């Protein structure tokens, strides 16, 4: 920068650059159309004719948060078995039909929603056949007993193996601690998997996979009339269903430290509490502030303090995971067992200083530029657009959310970040979990004992 330039002009340069960035991104944001299908399903549609492909996501308010407390895993099994048999087709016939049509099915389950995704060619023959098969999977799953037992056995084996890993032990303990008795705090167990019966899957599907409980997002090479027909075809034979109850806002935990013994050399440390929801009024200040704190990789404050200055970790991160109600705020790191107390102290001090003072102007400028400037790369493929469009539809976000995103990011101030973190992150309520690291301490003790 030429410092002979008048100060008032120099201050205008970043502002003008940010304005140009936002204007450029606004032109690239896709137009989202939204309506309610005659079946009661909510529909989002984006036309994109660059490729002869269509991407579809059907979301149901059927996530793990509505699992019965004694049958955690029910939502996951119900979603996993949708393509294990449907109508008069068995698992093998469905697999062969998918291969013949060149269609790709995906999706999964999180705490709030169960999703099925479809990618297909936009030509009428392949498109209509792929939509028809998907509609059958959604409306008429048979949940074969033999497949249920197979998947239950797989899940139990995977659970047993995962419970030997300190990272998994830390995550399960952290989730249970920050959410206590809240539905977000439940963990799958061998007992809960054993308790699930085929009748439970049938009843869960009938109650939660209804058209009025569905959000259909369509992106690709088609027009509005075809999108309307697809939405009807996918949802017209679904059960009536019930609307899922929205979980209550979680209470703040009491805080405290949990230690989990494990003979690993590395200690896995998680720190956090419930954070923010999808519609949180502090969403953008927390987003930008977290980029500075621990979400910005090598540019983040935590990375600088814990790794670069002290060499205590290889990686450290922080994030907010927004959900229907407050999802977790988490700081995560791994360090040698002998260094865990020091690393934990540095993390706590860094977080406390950030809550008190917020980001510097340089940190804030970098965070805003990276978040807003990189946003266009999140919209450079239909599958990426679909992810955002389905999120907007399911959570009821404004249709111009994609356009507003970079504008809101650029508008975040240091004071807004400081105020948001002071309101939302409470040091006395932070839960800390340390799993493992005992092997490293034992190794050092044995080394010290050698003559």
C-alpha positions as CSV (number, residue, x, y, z in Angstrom):
1,X,0.0,0.0,0.0
2,X,1.2,3.5,-0.8
3,X,1.2,5.4,2.5
4,X,1.4,8.7,0.8
5,X,-2.2,8.2,-0.3
6,X,-4.6,10.2,2.0
7,X,-5.9,8.2,4.9
8,X,-9.5,8.6,4.0
9,X,-8.9,7.1,0.6
10,X,-6.9,4.2,2.0
11,X,-9.7,3.3,4.4
12,X,-12.2,3.3,1.5
13,X,-10.2,0.7,-0.5
14,X,-11.0,-2.4,1.7
15,X,-14.7,-1.3,1.9
16,X,-14.9,-0.9,-1.9
17,X,-13.2,-4.3,-2.4
18,X,-15.6,-6.0,-0.1
19,X,-18.6,-4.3,-1.8
20,X,-17.3,-5.5,-5.2
21,X,-16.9,-9.1,-3.8
22,X,-20.4,-9.2,-2.4
23,X,-21.9,-7.8,-5.7
24,X,-20.0,-10.4,-7.7
25,X,-21.2,-13.2,-5.5
26,X,-24.8,-12.0,-5.6
27,X,-24.8,-12.4,-9.4
28,X,-23.6,-16.0,-9.1
29,X,-26.2,-17.1,-6.5
30,X,-28.8,-19.4,-8.0
31,X,-32.5,-18.5,-8.0
32,X,-34.6,-20.7,-5.7
33,X,-38.3,-21.3,-6.3
34,X,-40.4,-22.7,-3.5
35,X,-43.9,-24.0,-3.3
36,X,-46.1,-26.6,-1.5
37,X,-47.0,-29.6,-3.5
38,X,-50.6,-30.8,-3.5
39,X,-49.4,-33.7,-1.3
40,X,-48.4,-31.2,1.4
41,X,-44.7,-31.6,0.8
42,X,-42.5,-28.4,0.7
43,X,-40.5,-28.1,-2.5
44,X,-37.4,-26.1,-3.5
45,X,-36.3,-25.9,-7.1
46,X,-33.2,-24.5,-8.9
47,X,-32.9,-24.8,-12.7
48,X,-29.4,-25.5,-13.9
49,X,-28.9,-26.5,-17.5
50,X,-25.1,-26.8,-17.7
51,X,-25.2,-30.6,-17.4
52,X,-27.9,-33.1,-18.4
53,X,-28.3,-34.2,-14.8
54,X,-30.8,-33.8,-12.0
55,X,-30.0,-33.9,-8.2
56,X,-32.8,-34.4,-5.7
57,X,-32.8,-34.6,-2.0
58,X,-35.9,-35.6,0.1
59,X,-35.6,-34.7,3.8
60,X,-37.9,-35.9,6.6
61,X,-38.0,-34.6,10.2
62,X,-37.0,-38.1,11.2
63,X,-33.5,-37.7,12.7
64,X,-32.0,-39.4,15.7
65,X,-33.3,-36.8,18.1
66,X,-36.8,-38.5,17.9
67,X,-35.5,-42.0,18.7
68,X,-37.1,-43.4,21.8
69,X,-34.7,-43.3,24.7
70,X,-34.6,-47.1,24.9
71,X,-34.2,-47.6,21.2
72,X,-31.5,-45.2,20.1
73,X,-30.5,-46.2,16.5
74,X,-34.1,-46.6,15.3
75,X,-34.0,-43.6,12.9
76,X,-30.6,-44.8,11.5
77,X,-31.8,-48.3,10.9
78,X,-35.1,-47.1,9.3
79,X,-33.2,-44.9,6.8
80,X,-30.6,-47.6,6.1
81,X,-33.2,-50.2,5.2
82,X,-35.2,-48.1,2.7
83,X,-33.4,-49.8,-0.2
84,X,-33.2,-53.2,1.4
85,X,-36.6,-54.2,-0.1
86,X,-39.6,-52.1,-1.3
87,X,-42.9,-53.0,-3.0
88,X,-42.3,-56.3,-4.9
89,X,-38.6,-55.7,-5.2
90,X,-36.0,-57.4,-3.0
91,X,-32.6,-55.9,-2.2
92,X,-30.9,-57.6,-5.2
93,X,-33.6,-56.4,-7.7
94,X,-33.3,-52.8,-6.4
95,X,-29.5,-52.9,-6.8
96,X,-29.8,-54.2,-10.4
97,X,-32.5,-51.6,-11.2
98,X,-30.2,-48.8,-9.9
99,X,-27.3,-50.1,-12.0
100,X,-29.4,-50.4,-15.1
101,X,-30.6,-46.8,-14.8
102,X,-27.2,-45.4,-13.8
103,X,-28.8,-43.6,-10.9
104,X,-27.0,-42.8,-7.7
105,X,-28.7,-43.0,-4.3
106,X,-27.3,-41.6,-1.1
107,X,-28.3,-39.7,2.0
108,X,-28.2,-40.5,5.7
109,X,-29.4,-39.4,9.1
110,X,-28.3,-36.7,11.5
111,X,-29.9,-35.5,14.7
112,X,-32.7,-33.5,12.9
113,X,-33.4,-35.2,9.6
114,X,-33.3,-38.3,7.5
115,X,-32.4,-37.8,3.9
116,X,-32.5,-39.7,0.6
117,X,-30.6,-38.2,-2.4
118,X,-30.9,-39.1,-6.0
119,X,-28.7,-38.2,-9.0
120,X,-30.0,-39.2,-12.4
121,X,-29.8,-38.2,-16.1
122,X,-32.3,-35.6,-17.1
123,X,-33.5,-37.5,-20.2
124,X,-37.2,-38.4,-19.7
125,X,-36.8,-42.2,-19.9
126,X,-34.0,-42.5,-17.2
127,X,-35.3,-39.6,-15.1
128,X,-38.9,-41.0,-14.8
129,X,-37.7,-44.5,-14.1
130,X,-35.3,-43.3,-11.4
131,X,-37.9,-41.1,-9.8
132,X,-40.4,-44.0,-9.8
133,X,-38.0,-46.4,-8.1
134,X,-37.1,-43.7,-5.5
135,X,-40.8,-43.1,-4.8
136,X,-41.2,-46.9,-4.2
137,X,-38.3,-47.0,-1.8
138,X,-39.8,-44.0,0.2
139,X,-43.4,-45.1,0.2
140,X,-43.3,-48.9,0.3
141,X,-40.2,-50.2,2.2
142,X,-40.6,-53.8,3.4
143,X,-37.9,-53.8,6.1
144,X,-37.0,-57.5,5.6
145,X,-36.3,-59.3,8.9
146,X,-33.2,-61.0,7.6
147,X,-31.7,-57.6,6.5
148,X,-32.5,-56.0,9.8
149,X,-30.6,-58.8,11.6
150,X,-27.7,-58.4,9.3
151,X,-27.5,-54.6,9.7
152,X,-28.0,-55.0,13.5
153,X,-25.1,-57.4,13.6
154,X,-22.9,-55.0,11.6
155,X,-23.9,-52.1,13.8
156,X,-23.1,-54.0,16.9
157,X,-19.7,-55.1,15.6
158,X,-18.9,-51.5,14.5
159,X,-20.0,-50.2,17.9
160,X,-17.8,-52.7,19.8
161,X,-14.8,-51.8,17.7
162,X,-15.4,-48.0,18.0
163,X,-15.6,-48.2,21.8
164,X,-11.9,-49.2,21.9
165,X,-10.9,-45.8,20.3
166,X,-10.3,-42.8,22.5
167,X,-11.6,-40.4,19.9
168,X,-15.0,-42.2,20.0
169,X,-15.0,-42.5,23.8
170,X,-14.3,-38.8,24.1
171,X,-17.1,-37.8,21.6
172,X,-19.7,-40.0,23.3
173,X,-18.9,-38.7,26.7
174,X,-18.8,-35.1,25.4
175,X,-22.2,-35.4,23.7
176,X,-23.8,-36.9,26.8
177,X,-22.2,-34.3,29.1
178,X,-23.2,-31.2,27.2
179,X,-26.8,-32.3,26.5
180,X,-27.5,-34.4,29.7
181,X,-31.1,-35.7,29.2
182,X,-31.8,-33.7,26.0
183,X,-32.5,-35.8,22.9
184,X,-29.3,-34.6,21.3
185,X,-27.4,-36.3,24.1
186,X,-28.3,-39.9,23.4
187,X,-25.7,-42.4,22.3
188,X,-26.3,-45.7,20.6
189,X,-25.7,-48.8,22.8
190,X,-25.7,-52.5,22.3
191,X,-28.9,-52.6,24.4
192,X,-30.7,-50.0,22.4
193,X,-29.8,-51.8,19.1
194,X,-30.9,-55.2,20.5
195,X,-34.3,-53.7,21.5
196,X,-35.3,-52.6,17.9
197,X,-37.7,-54.9,16.1
198,X,-39.1,-54.8,12.6
199,X,-42.5,-53.6,13.9
200,X,-40.6,-50.5,15.3
201,X,-39.2,-49.7,11.8
202,X,-42.7,-50.1,10.2
203,X,-44.3,-47.8,12.8
204,X,-41.4,-45.2,12.7
205,X,-41.8,-45.0,8.9
206,X,-45.5,-44.7,9.0
207,X,-45.3,-41.9,11.5
208,X,-42.4,-39.9,10.3
209,X,-42.0,-40.4,6.5
210,X,-45.3,-38.6,5.6
211,X,-45.6,-36.1,2.8
212,X,-46.4,-33.3,5.2
213,X,-43.2,-34.1,7.0
214,X,-41.2,-33.9,3.8
215,X,-39.0,-31.3,2.1
216,X,-38.1,-32.0,-1.5
217,X,-35.2,-30.1,-3.1
218,X,-34.5,-30.4,-6.9
219,X,-31.6,-28.9,-8.8
220,X,-30.7,-29.6,-12.4
221,X,-31.6,-29.7,-16.1
222,X,-35.4,-29.4,-16.0
223,X,-38.2,-26.8,-16.0
224,X,-40.6,-25.9,-13.2
225,X,-43.5,-28.0,-14.6
226,X,-41.3,-31.1,-14.6
227,X,-40.1,-30.3,-11.1
228,X,-43.7,-30.0,-9.9
229,X,-44.5,-33.4,-11.3
230,X,-41.4,-35.0,-9.8
231,X,-42.3,-33.7,-6.3
232,X,-45.8,-35.1,-6.6
233,X,-44.6,-38.5,-7.9
234,X,-42.1,-38.8,-5.0
235,X,-44.6,-37.9,-2.3
236,X,-48.1,-38.8,-3.4
237,X,-48.0,-42.4,-2.0
238,X,-46.3,-41.6,1.3
239,X,-48.1,-42.3,4.5
240,X,-50.1,-39.5,6.1
241,X,-47.5,-39.3,8.9
242,X,-47.2,-36.9,11.8
243,X,-45.1,-33.8,12.2
244,X,-42.1,-34.5,14.3
245,X,-41.8,-32.7,17.6
246,X,-39.1,-30.0,17.7
247,X,-36.7,-30.7,20.6
248,X,-36.7,-28.1,23.4
249,X,-33.8,-25.7,23.7
250,X,-31.0,-27.5,25.7
251,X,-30.1,-26.2,29.1
252,X,-26.5,-25.1,29.7
253,X,-24.5,-27.9,31.4
254,X,-22.8,-27.6,34.8
255,X,-19.4,-27.8,33.2
256,X,-16.6,-29.8,34.7
257,X,-13.9,-32.3,33.6
258,X,-14.4,-35.9,32.7
259,X,-11.3,-38.2,32.3
260,X,-11.5,-41.5,30.4
261,X,-8.6,-43.9,30.9
262,X,-7.2,-45.4,27.7
263,X,-3.7,-46.7,27.0
264,X,-3.2,-44.5,23.9
265,X,-0.2,-42.3,23.6
266,X,-2.3,-39.4,22.4
267,X,-4.9,-37.7,24.7
268,X,-8.1,-36.6,22.9
269,X,-9.5,-33.5,24.4
270,X,-12.9,-31.9,23.7
271,X,-14.2,-28.7,25.2
272,X,-17.6,-27.1,24.6
273,X,-21.2,-26.6,25.3
274,X,-24.5,-26.2,23.4
275,X,-23.9,-23.4,20.8
276,X,-26.3,-22.1,18.2
277,X,-29.3,-23.0,16.1
278,X,-29.9,-22.6,12.4
279,X,-32.0,-19.5,12.9
280,X,-29.8,-18.0,15.7
281,X,-29.7,-14.2,15.6
282,X,-26.0,-14.5,16.5
283,X,-25.3,-16.9,13.6
284,X,-23.0,-14.6,11.5
285,X,-21.0,-13.0,14.4
286,X,-20.4,-16.5,15.8
287,X,-19.5,-17.9,12.4
288,X,-17.0,-15.2,11.7
289,X,-15.6,-15.2,15.3
290,X,-15.1,-18.9,15.2
291,X,-13.1,-18.7,12.0
292,X,-10.7,-16.5,13.9
293,X,-10.8,-18.6,17.0
294,X,-10.3,-22.1,15.6
295,X,-12.1,-22.6,12.3
296,X,-9.6,-20.9,10.0
297,X,-6.9,-23.6,9.9
298,X,-3.4,-22.3,10.2
299,X,-4.6,-18.7,10.4
300,X,-6.7,-19.4,13.6
301,X,-5.8,-18.1,17.1
302,X,-5.9,-21.6,18.6
303,X,-3.5,-22.9,16.0
304,X,-1.1,-20.1,16.6
305,X,-1.1,-20.4,20.3
306,X,-1.2,-24.1,20.8
307,X,0.7,-25.4,17.8
308,X,2.9,-22.7,16.3
309,X,4.1,-21.1,19.5
310,X,4.3,-24.1,21.8
311,X,4.3,-27.2,19.5
312,X,1.7,-29.0,21.6
313,X,-0.5,-30.4,18.9
314,X,-0.5,-31.3,15.2
315,X,-4.0,-30.0,14.7
316,X,-6.6,-28.1,16.7
317,X,-10.0,-26.8,15.7
318,X,-13.2,-25.2,16.9
319,X,-16.6,-25.2,15.3
320,X,-20.3,-24.5,15.8
321,X,-22.7,-27.1,14.4
322,X,-26.1,-25.3,14.0
323,X,-29.1,-27.6,14.4
324,X,-32.9,-27.1,14.8
325,X,-32.1,-26.1,18.3
326,X,-28.6,-25.3,19.7
327,X,-26.1,-27.7,18.3
328,X,-22.6,-28.1,19.8
329,X,-19.8,-25.6,20.1
330,X,-16.7,-27.7,20.3
331,X,-12.9,-27.2,20.5
332,X,-11.0,-30.4,19.7
333,X,-7.3,-31.4,19.9
334,X,-5.0,-34.3,20.4
335,X,-1.7,-34.1,22.3
336,X,0.8,-36.3,24.1
337,X,-0.5,-37.5,27.4
338,X,2.3,-35.9,29.3
339,X,1.3,-32.5,27.7
340,X,-2.4,-32.6,28.1
341,X,-2.6,-30.4,31.2
342,X,-0.5,-27.7,29.6
343,X,-2.4,-27.9,26.3
344,X,-5.7,-27.6,28.1
345,X,-4.5,-24.6,30.1
346,X,-3.4,-22.8,26.9
347,X,-6.7,-23.5,25.2
348,X,-8.7,-22.2,28.1
349,X,-6.6,-19.1,28.3
350,X,-6.8,-18.5,24.6
351,X,-10.6,-18.9,24.6
352,X,-11.0,-16.6,27.7
353,X,-8.9,-13.9,26.0
354,X,-11.0,-14.2,22.8
355,X,-14.3,-13.9,24.7
356,X,-13.0,-10.9,26.5
357,X,-11.4,-9.0,23.7
358,X,-12.6,-10.6,20.5
359,X,-10.6,-10.6,17.2
360,X,-8.1,-8.0,16.1
361,X,-9.0,-5.9,13.1
362,X,-6.5,-7.9,11.0
363,X,-7.9,-11.2,12.1
364,X,-11.5,-10.0,11.4
365,X,-10.6,-8.7,8.0
366,X,-9.0,-12.0,7.0
367,X,-11.9,-14.0,8.3
368,X,-14.5,-12.0,6.5
369,X,-12.5,-12.0,3.2
370,X,-11.9,-15.8,3.4
371,X,-15.5,-16.7,4.3
372,X,-17.2,-14.3,1.8
373,X,-14.6,-14.8,-0.9
374,X,-14.6,-18.5,-0.7
375,X,-18.4,-18.8,-0.7
376,X,-18.7,-19.0,-4.5
377,X,-16.7,-22.2,-4.5
378,X,-19.4,-23.8,-2.4
379,X,-21.9,-23.2,-5.2
380,X,-19.8,-24.4,-8.2
381,X,-21.6,-27.7,-8.6
382,X,-25.2,-28.9,-8.6
383,X,-24.6,-31.3,-5.7
384,X,-23.2,-28.4,-3.6
385,X,-26.1,-26.2,-4.5
386,X,-28.5,-29.0,-3.5
387,X,-26.9,-29.2,-0.1
388,X,-27.6,-25.6,0.6
389,X,-31.1,-25.6,-1.0
390,X,-32.2,-28.6,1.0
391,X,-30.9,-26.9,4.2
392,X,-32.9,-23.8,3.4
393,X,-36.0,-25.8,2.7
394,X,-35.8,-28.1,5.7
395,X,-34.9,-25.4,8.3
396,X,-37.2,-22.8,6.8
397,X,-34.5,-20.3,6.2
398,X,-35.1,-17.2,3.9
399,X,-35.0,-18.0,0.2
400,X,-32.4,-15.3,-0.2
401,X,-30.1,-16.8,2.4
402,X,-27.4,-17.7,-0.1
403,X,-27.4,-14.1,-1.4
404,X,-27.4,-12.7,2.1
405,X,-24.5,-14.9,3.4
406,X,-21.5,-13.0,2.0
407,X,-23.2,-9.6,2.7
408,X,-23.9,-10.6,6.4
409,X,-20.3,-11.9,6.7
410,X,-18.8,-8.7,5.4
411,X,-21.0,-6.6,7.8
412,X,-19.8,-8.4,11.0
413,X,-17.8,-6.1,13.3
414,X,-15.4,-6.7,16.1
415,X,-17.9,-5.6,18.6
416,X,-20.6,-7.9,17.2
417,X,-18.2,-10.9,17.6
418,X,-17.2,-9.9,21.1
419,X,-20.9,-9.4,22.1
420,X,-22.0,-12.7,20.6
421,X,-19.3,-14.8,22.2
422,X,-19.9,-13.1,25.6
423,X,-23.6,-13.9,25.3
424,X,-23.2,-17.4,24.1
425,X,-20.0,-19.0,25.4
426,X,-19.9,-19.3,29.2
427,X,-16.6,-20.5,30.7
428,X,-18.4,-21.9,33.8
429,X,-20.6,-24.1,31.6
430,X,-17.9,-25.5,29.4
431,X,-17.6,-29.3,29.5
432,X,-14.1,-30.8,29.1
433,X,-13.5,-34.4,28.2
434,X,-10.0,-36.0,28.1
435,X,-9.8,-39.6,26.8
436,X,-6.5,-41.5,26.6
437,X,-2.9,-40.3,26.9
438,X,-2.2,-42.8,29.6
439,X,0.2,-44.8,27.4
440,X,2.4,-41.8,26.9
441,X,2.7,-41.1,30.6
442,X,3.5,-44.7,31.4
443,X,6.2,-44.6,28.7
444,X,7.8,-41.5,30.2
445,X,7.7,-43.1,33.7
446,X,9.4,-46.3,32.4
447,X,12.0,-44.2,30.6
448,X,12.7,-42.2,33.8
449,X,13.1,-45.4,35.8
450,X,15.8,-46.8,33.6
451,X,19.4,-46.6,35.0
